[in-house]
Amino acid sequence: MNPSLDDAALAARDDRLPNRDDSAAGVRPTLSIVIPMYQEAENVAPMLARVHEGLAHYRGDWELICVDDGSRDGTGERLSTLAETAGAHVRVLRLARNFGQTAAMQAGFEAARGELIATLDGDLQNDPADLPRMVDELLARDLDLLQGWRHRRQDALLMRKLPSRLANALIGKVTGLALHDYGCSLKVYRAEVIKEVTLLGEMHRFIPVWVAAVTAPERIGETLVEHAPRRFGTSKYGLSRTFRVLIDLLSAFFFLRFGSRPGHFFGAIGILFGMLGSLLMIDLLWAKLALGEDIGTRPLLFAAILFLVVSIQFITTGILAEMITRNVHASGRHSHHRIRWQTEPTRADWRRPA
């Protein structure tokens, strides 16, 4: 990216912040930092150190929630050991197996106690020092979600950056929520908003889209953040992620538009096929009764019958989907992960500002 463009964008970002002298005396909301980790044993100690360094001057109480997503390289054990010496504000959740990043984030959100919740990756590529400034910007702009935008992304162009740019453009086009960097894990949310969203499958890629379903899209913003190259461990992403994004995007589009009314989606398709089948049947009936033609061997007869059968199937599928949706909403929310071990919740405390 052109450095001059970066400088201009950074200057515009800083202009959104409140006057430093005015904000210095203000106390910030309680902040819960959620970091999902999988096979990141080498990054555990430096990550904890970086978070404490980056939040050293945060003007509010904060806690750190590390979620080990079923790692087999000792990540969970290192987290547990270091949390004992770091203080009661560091909490560790260890899932029973590898449920995926979405489930790990959901577990962290459920455990979070702060008024604001921040997320970042545990691979040291996100800079925790961006968080205090992001909190200030979220409050100054009165947002519910502030999404990070890696303006100098330190990843391979072909394997990571190019597929990501294409995916971001496609997601923005389909969903109508245009952001530059959906894949950046560095985000700050208002807890009351993000806890209205239940994350399933691999929905973490589309969190801004799901948040837009419970709040106004104009209350979702983005800001430039730093990005560093990976120093330890290996990336868990590759080109195969691009194809999963396409499938997830179709799911996101369906659930956002028809999640609470699936009968409208299936019913509309069923009515369309029903109308086509009915028109063909009317044409064939006219040919039979008015023109005296033989219609028994015509391909249109079989096509009309097929369209009518498909119509009935889609309509009944819509009815069943409506019944299932109503039962799911009535039964309440259920977690899609299982915690094997965690630090004692009753001993949880806050890191107080200096």
C-alpha positions as CSV (number, residue, x, y, z in Angstrom):
1,M,0.0,0.0,0.0
2,N,1.2,3.5,-0.7
3,P,2.8,5.0,2.5
4,S,1.2,8.3,1.8
5,L,-2.2,6.7,1.8
6,D,-1.4,5.0,5.1
7,D,-0.4,8.3,6.7
8,A,-3.5,10.0,5.5
9,A,-5.7,7.1,6.8
10,L,-3.9,7.1,10.1
11,A,-4.4,10.8,10.5
12,A,-8.1,10.5,9.7
13,R,-8.3,7.7,12.3
14,D,-6.7,9.8,15.0
15,D,-9.1,12.7,14.2
16,R,-12.0,10.5,15.3
17,L,-10.6,10.3,18.8
18,P,-11.5,12.6,21.7
19,N,-9.1,15.3,22.8
20,R,-6.4,13.5,24.8
21,D,-6.5,16.1,27.6
22,D,-10.2,15.7,27.9
23,S,-10.2,11.9,27.9
24,A,-7.2,11.4,30.2
25,A,-9.3,12.0,33.3
26,G,-12.2,9.8,32.2
27,V,-12.6,6.3,33.5
28,R,-13.2,3.7,30.8
29,P,-15.7,0.8,30.9
30,T,-14.7,-2.6,32.2
31,L,-13.1,-4.6,29.4
32,S,-12.9,-8.3,28.9
33,I,-10.2,-9.5,26.4
34,V,-11.0,-12.9,24.8
35,I,-8.2,-14.7,23.1
36,P,-8.9,-18.2,21.5
37,M,-5.8,-20.3,21.1
38,Y,-5.1,-23.5,19.3
39,Q,-1.6,-25.1,19.1
40,E,0.1,-21.9,20.1
41,A,2.3,-23.1,23.0
42,E,5.3,-21.0,22.0
43,N,3.1,-17.8,21.9
44,V,1.5,-18.2,25.3
45,A,4.2,-16.4,27.4
46,P,4.9,-13.6,25.0
47,M,1.2,-13.1,24.3
48,L,0.5,-12.6,28.1
49,A,3.4,-10.2,28.4
50,R,2.2,-8.2,25.3
51,V,-1.3,-7.9,26.6
52,H,-0.1,-6.6,30.0
53,E,2.2,-4.2,28.3
54,G,-0.4,-3.0,25.9
55,L,-3.1,-2.5,28.6
56,A,-0.7,-1.0,31.2
57,H,-2.2,2.5,30.8
58,Y,-5.8,1.5,30.2
59,R,-8.0,3.7,32.3
60,G,-10.4,1.1,33.5
61,D,-10.7,-2.4,35.0
62,W,-9.9,-5.3,32.6
63,E,-9.6,-9.1,32.5
64,L,-8.0,-11.5,30.2
65,I,-9.9,-14.7,29.1
66,C,-7.7,-17.3,27.2
67,V,-9.6,-20.1,25.6
68,D,-7.6,-23.2,24.7
69,D,-9.5,-24.9,21.9
70,G,-8.4,-28.4,22.6
71,S,-4.7,-28.0,21.8
72,R,-2.4,-31.0,21.9
73,D,0.9,-29.2,22.1
74,G,0.8,-28.1,25.7
75,T,-0.9,-24.7,25.1
76,G,-3.6,-25.4,27.8
77,E,-1.0,-26.5,30.4
78,R,1.1,-23.4,29.8
79,L,-1.9,-21.1,30.0
80,S,-2.9,-22.7,33.3
81,T,0.6,-22.5,34.8
82,L,1.1,-18.8,33.8
83,A,-2.4,-17.8,34.9
84,E,-1.6,-18.8,38.5
85,T,1.2,-16.3,38.7
86,A,-0.3,-13.6,36.6
87,G,-3.2,-12.8,38.9
88,A,-6.9,-13.5,39.3
89,H,-7.7,-11.2,36.3
90,V,-6.3,-13.9,34.0
91,R,-8.8,-16.6,33.4
92,V,-8.3,-19.8,31.4
93,L,-10.9,-22.0,29.7
94,R,-9.8,-25.3,28.2
95,L,-12.3,-27.0,25.9
96,A,-12.7,-30.7,25.9
97,R,-11.6,-31.0,22.2
98,N,-11.0,-28.8,19.2
99,F,-14.4,-27.3,18.6
100,G,-13.1,-24.5,16.3
101,Q,-12.4,-20.8,16.7
102,T,-16.1,-19.9,16.6
103,A,-16.9,-22.1,19.6
104,A,-13.9,-20.9,21.5
105,M,-14.9,-17.3,21.0
106,Q,-18.5,-18.1,22.1
107,A,-17.1,-19.7,25.2
108,G,-15.1,-16.6,25.9
109,F,-18.1,-14.3,25.3
110,E,-20.2,-16.3,27.8
111,A,-17.5,-16.1,30.5
112,A,-16.8,-12.4,29.9
113,R,-18.0,-10.0,32.6
114,G,-16.9,-6.6,31.1
115,E,-19.1,-3.9,29.7
116,L,-16.9,-4.1,26.6
117,I,-15.4,-7.2,25.0
118,A,-12.4,-7.3,22.8
119,T,-11.0,-10.2,20.8
120,L,-7.6,-10.8,19.1
121,D,-5.7,-13.8,17.9
122,G,-3.2,-15.5,20.1
123,D,-0.5,-15.6,17.4
124,L,1.1,-12.2,18.3
125,Q,0.1,-10.8,14.9
126,N,-2.5,-8.4,16.5
127,D,-1.1,-5.7,18.7
128,P,-2.9,-5.5,22.1
129,A,-1.6,-1.9,22.4
130,D,-4.3,-1.0,19.9
131,L,-7.0,-1.8,22.3
132,P,-7.1,1.3,24.5
133,R,-7.2,3.5,21.5
134,M,-9.9,1.3,19.9
135,V,-12.0,1.6,23.1
136,D,-11.7,5.4,23.0
137,E,-12.7,5.4,19.3
138,L,-15.7,3.1,19.9
139,L,-17.0,5.4,22.6
140,A,-16.2,8.6,20.7
141,R,-18.0,7.4,17.6
142,D,-20.8,5.7,19.7
143,L,-20.5,2.3,18.0
144,D,-21.5,-1.2,19.0
145,L,-18.7,-2.8,17.1
146,L,-15.3,-1.5,16.0
147,Q,-13.6,-3.8,13.5
148,G,-9.8,-3.7,13.0
149,W,-8.4,-3.1,9.5
150,R,-4.9,-4.4,9.0
151,H,-3.6,-1.6,6.8
152,R,0.0,-3.1,6.5
153,R,-0.9,-6.8,6.6
154,Q,2.2,-9.0,7.1
155,D,1.0,-12.1,5.2
156,A,1.8,-13.8,1.9
157,L,0.1,-12.0,-1.0
158,L,-1.0,-15.1,-2.9
159,M,-2.0,-17.4,-0.1
160,R,-3.5,-15.0,2.4
161,K,-3.9,-11.3,1.2
162,L,-5.4,-11.8,-2.3
163,P,-8.0,-14.4,-1.2
164,S,-8.9,-12.2,1.8
165,R,-9.4,-9.2,-0.4
166,L,-11.7,-11.1,-2.8
167,A,-13.6,-12.5,0.1
168,N,-14.1,-9.1,1.7
169,A,-15.4,-7.6,-1.5
170,L,-17.8,-10.6,-2.0
171,I,-19.1,-10.4,1.6
172,G,-19.7,-6.7,1.3
173,K,-21.5,-7.1,-2.0
174,V,-23.8,-9.9,-0.8
175,T,-24.5,-8.6,2.7
176,G,-24.5,-4.9,2.0
177,L,-22.1,-4.3,4.9
178,A,-18.9,-3.1,3.2
179,L,-15.8,-3.5,5.4
180,H,-12.2,-3.7,4.3
181,D,-11.0,-6.6,6.6
182,Y,-13.6,-9.0,7.8
183,G,-10.8,-11.5,8.7
184,C,-9.1,-9.3,11.3
185,S,-9.8,-10.8,14.8
186,L,-9.0,-7.5,16.5
187,K,-12.4,-6.2,17.4
188,V,-14.1,-4.3,20.3
189,Y,-17.8,-4.9,21.0
190,R,-20.3,-3.7,23.5
191,A,-21.1,-6.8,25.6
192,E,-24.8,-6.2,25.6
193,V,-24.8,-6.4,21.7
194,I,-22.4,-9.3,21.0
195,K,-24.1,-11.4,23.7
196,E,-27.3,-11.2,21.7
197,V,-25.5,-13.2,18.9
198,T,-25.0,-16.9,19.3
199,L,-22.0,-18.1,17.3
200,L,-22.3,-21.5,15.5
201,G,-20.3,-23.4,12.9
202,E,-17.6,-21.0,11.6
203,M,-19.6,-17.8,12.0
204,H,-16.6,-15.9,13.4
205,R,-15.7,-14.8,9.9
206,F,-19.0,-13.0,9.6
207,I,-19.3,-11.5,13.1
208,P,-20.0,-7.9,11.8
209,V,-22.7,-9.3,9.6
210,W,-24.4,-11.1,12.5
211,V,-24.0,-8.1,14.7
212,A,-25.8,-6.0,12.0
213,A,-28.8,-8.3,12.5
214,V,-29.2,-7.1,16.1
215,T,-28.1,-3.4,15.8
216,A,-28.1,-0.7,13.1
217,P,-25.4,-1.2,10.4
218,E,-24.2,2.4,11.0
219,R,-23.2,1.5,14.5
220,I,-20.5,-0.8,13.1
221,G,-17.2,0.8,12.1
222,E,-13.6,0.0,11.3
223,T,-10.3,1.5,12.2
224,L,-6.7,1.0,11.1
225,V,-4.6,-1.4,13.3
226,E,-1.1,-2.7,13.4
227,H,-0.2,-6.2,12.1
228,A,3.0,-8.1,12.6
229,P,4.4,-11.2,10.9
230,R,4.0,-14.5,12.7
231,R,7.1,-15.4,14.8
232,F,6.2,-18.7,16.3
233,G,4.0,-21.6,15.3
234,T,2.3,-22.1,12.0
235,S,-0.8,-20.6,10.5
236,K,-4.1,-22.6,10.7
237,Y,-5.4,-21.0,7.4
238,G,-4.8,-21.7,3.7
239,L,-6.5,-21.6,0.3
240,S,-9.1,-24.1,1.4
241,R,-10.4,-21.4,3.7
242,T,-11.6,-19.5,0.7
243,F,-14.0,-22.2,-0.3
244,R,-15.4,-22.5,3.2
245,V,-15.9,-18.8,3.2
246,L,-18.1,-19.1,0.1
247,I,-20.3,-21.8,1.8
248,D,-20.4,-19.8,5.0
249,L,-21.4,-16.7,3.1
250,L,-24.4,-18.6,1.6
251,S,-25.4,-19.7,5.0
252,A,-25.0,-16.2,6.4
253,F,-27.1,-14.7,3.6
254,F,-29.9,-17.3,4.2
255,F,-30.0,-16.9,8.0
256,L,-29.9,-13.1,7.9
257,R,-32.7,-12.8,5.4
258,F,-34.8,-15.9,6.3
259,G,-33.5,-17.2,9.6
260,S,-36.7,-16.3,11.5
261,R,-39.0,-17.0,8.5
262,P,-37.6,-19.9,6.5
263,G,-41.1,-20.6,5.2
264,H,-40.9,-17.5,3.1
265,F,-37.8,-18.7,1.3
266,F,-39.0,-22.3,0.6
267,G,-42.6,-21.1,0.1
268,A,-41.6,-18.6,-2.6
269,I,-39.7,-21.3,-4.5
270,G,-42.6,-23.6,-4.1
271,I,-45.1,-21.1,-5.4
272,L,-42.9,-20.3,-8.4
273,F,-42.8,-24.0,-9.4
274,G,-46.5,-24.3,-8.7
275,M,-47.3,-21.4,-11.0
276,L,-45.1,-22.9,-13.8
277,G,-46.7,-26.3,-13.4
278,S,-50.2,-24.8,-13.3
279,L,-49.6,-22.8,-16.5
280,L,-48.3,-25.9,-18.3
281,M,-51.4,-27.9,-17.1
282,I,-53.8,-25.2,-18.3
283,D,-52.0,-25.2,-21.7
284,L,-52.2,-28.9,-22.0
285,L,-55.9,-28.9,-20.9
286,W,-56.7,-26.4,-23.6
287,A,-54.9,-28.6,-26.2
288,K,-56.8,-31.7,-25.0
289,L,-60.3,-30.3,-24.7
290,A,-60.4,-27.5,-27.2
291,L,-58.1,-28.8,-29.9
292,G,-58.6,-32.5,-29.4
293,E,-54.9,-33.2,-29.4
294,D,-53.3,-36.2,-27.7
295,I,-51.2,-35.0,-24.7
296,G,-50.4,-38.4,-23.1
297,T,-46.9,-38.6,-24.6
298,R,-45.9,-34.9,-24.5
299,P,-42.8,-34.1,-22.5
300,L,-44.6,-30.9,-21.2
301,L,-47.0,-33.2,-19.3
302,F,-44.3,-34.8,-17.4
303,A,-42.6,-31.5,-16.8
304,A,-45.9,-30.0,-15.4
305,I,-46.3,-33.0,-13.1
306,L,-42.7,-32.6,-11.9
307,F,-43.1,-28.9,-11.2
308,L,-46.3,-29.5,-9.2
309,V,-44.7,-32.2,-7.1
310,V,-41.6,-30.0,-6.5
311,S,-43.9,-27.2,-5.5
312,I,-45.6,-29.3,-2.9
313,Q,-42.3,-30.5,-1.5
314,F,-40.9,-26.9,-1.2
315,I,-44.0,-25.6,0.5
316,T,-44.2,-28.5,3.0
317,T,-40.4,-28.1,3.6
318,G,-41.1,-24.4,4.4
319,I,-43.9,-25.3,6.9
320,L,-41.6,-27.9,8.6
321,A,-38.8,-25.3,8.8
322,E,-41.1,-22.8,10.4
323,M,-42.2,-25.3,13.0
324,I,-38.5,-26.2,13.7
325,T,-37.5,-22.6,14.0
326,R,-40.3,-21.8,16.4
327,N,-39.4,-24.8,18.6
328,V,-35.7,-23.7,18.6
329,H,-36.6,-20.2,19.7
330,A,-38.9,-21.5,22.4
331,S,-36.3,-23.9,23.8
332,G,-33.7,-21.2,24.5
333,R,-30.0,-21.1,23.6
334,H,-27.7,-24.1,23.9
335,S,-23.9,-24.0,23.9
336,H,-22.1,-25.9,21.1
337,H,-19.0,-26.5,23.1
338,R,-18.0,-28.2,26.3
339,I,-15.5,-26.8,28.8
340,R,-13.2,-29.5,30.3
341,W,-11.4,-27.2,32.8
342,Q,-11.4,-23.6,33.8
343,T,-10.0,-21.3,36.5
344,E,-12.3,-21.0,39.4
345,P,-15.0,-18.4,38.3
346,T,-15.6,-17.3,41.9
347,R,-12.0,-16.2,42.2
348,A,-12.1,-14.0,39.1
349,D,-11.0,-10.4,39.6
350,W,-10.2,-7.3,37.6
351,R,-6.8,-5.7,36.8
352,R,-7.1,-2.3,38.2
353,P,-5.7,0.8,36.5
354,A,-2.4,2.0,37.9
